[in-house]
């Protein structure tokens, strides 16, 4: 098995030009890259800073080490934080930063993580079940697959993966693990395939795509952490600050759309009320009424960007 390191880390930064343009970076501003990954968005932001500051978050220590190499010439402008991004407020407090002028969150799993066999994210390579962004975290895909109840597995696969065959997959996982633990990605793929009728496995996406997505989300608490992070960042935006978020599946996009919409609401009192009693105040203005999608050129260069959507407030 290939051993990977920070030097191997690479990631195509989806919607790069559109995202950096939307941020409207000011040279002396304070910015957050909430999903550092390969450092593509951070590099472009750092280029535009003079006396400004960029705080880069990632739960994956390998991503941070790789980006330190890539962003070496901007090191005086950047602070790296090894943490999940829902802890953004604590990190900013520690750094003495009250307000930020902008933030970007590219919520997709990186190409490195997908292609790195031993991380166990991909259904295309055989590896131990892992899927942790933070490799020091306790919960792994092995734990989810082997120890969650059938009902909980069904819920995870159906809700996080939007997989119609969740009941059959969950039932067959439990049957298989009763004989021996499910240890590898290919063992899990075989169980998923056996749980689907032949017609469902023809054409379209890989049969295991939705289930693997669901397990990864459960392992890393992605959908639980997302609204917390979004709300904390919105509360930290300075006047005129911009927040750009790139999503890759409908569940993420729905959360971002709803949190942005809630934050953009003004007074909710009935029109008949002479004065406002609800106390609700508009926090942001939504810049993208409809999400920005990748160009045809980008889709040709990086087919993985097909489901990407950019929303900005």
FENLINHU-V485712 format. One record per backbone hydrogen bond with DSSP energy under -0.5 kcal/mol. NH is the residue of the N-H (numbers start at 1). CO is the residue of the C=O. If there is no record, write none. Layout:
# FENLINHU-V485712
((NH CO) (NH CO))
This chain:
# FENLINHU-V485712
((8 5) (9 6) (13 11) (14 12) (16 13) (19 15) (20 16) (21 17) (22 18) (23 19) (24 20) (24 21) (25 20) (29 26) (31 53) (32 102) (33 55) (34 32) (34 104) (36 57) (39 36) (43 39) (44 40) (45 41) (46 42) (47 43) (48 44) (48 45) (49 46) (50 27) (52 27) (53 29) (54 77) (55 31) (56 54) (56 79) (57 33) (57 55) (58 81) (61 59) (64 60) (65 61) (66 62) (67 63) (68 64) (69 65) (70 66) (71 67) (72 69) (74 71) (75 72) (77 74) (78 74) (78 75) (79 54) (81 56) (83 58) (83 81) (87 84) (88 85) (91 87) (92 88) (93 89) (94 90) (95 91) (96 92) (96 93) (97 92) (98 96) (100 236) (101 30) (102 30) (103 242) (104 32) (105 244) (107 105) (107 246) (112 10) (114 110) (115 111) (116 112) (117 115) (119 116) (120 117) (121 113) (129 183) (131 119) (135 133) (137 134) (141 130) (142 129) (144 140) (145 141) (146 142) (147 143) (148 143) (148 144) (153 149) (154 150) (155 151) (156 152) (157 153) (158 154) (159 155) (160 156) (161 156) (161 157) (162 158) (163 157) (164 162) (166 163) (169 165) (170 166) (171 167) (172 168) (173 169) (174 170) (175 171) (176 172) (177 173) (178 174) (179 175) (179 176) (180 176) (183 181) (185 127) (188 184) (189 185) (190 186) (191 187) (192 188) (193 189) (194 190) (195 191) (195 192) (196 193) (200 197) (201 197) (201 198) (202 199) (203 201) (209 206) (212 208) (213 209) (214 210) (215 211) (216 212) (217 213) (218 214) (219 215) (220 216) (221 217) (222 217) (225 221) (226 222) (227 223) (228 224) (229 225) (230 226) (231 227) (232 228) (233 229) (234 230) (235 231) (236 232) (236 233) (237 233) (237 234) (238 100) (241 238) (242 101) (244 103) (245 311) (246 105) (247 245) (247 309) (253 249) (254 250) (255 251) (256 252) (257 253) (258 254) (259 255) (260 256) (261 257) (262 258) (263 259) (264 260) (265 262) (273 270) (283 263) (284 263) (285 313) (287 312) (288 312) (289 287) (292 310) (299 295) (300 296) (301 297) (302 298) (305 302) (306 303) (307 304) (308 305) (309 247) (310 292) (311 245) (311 309) (313 243))
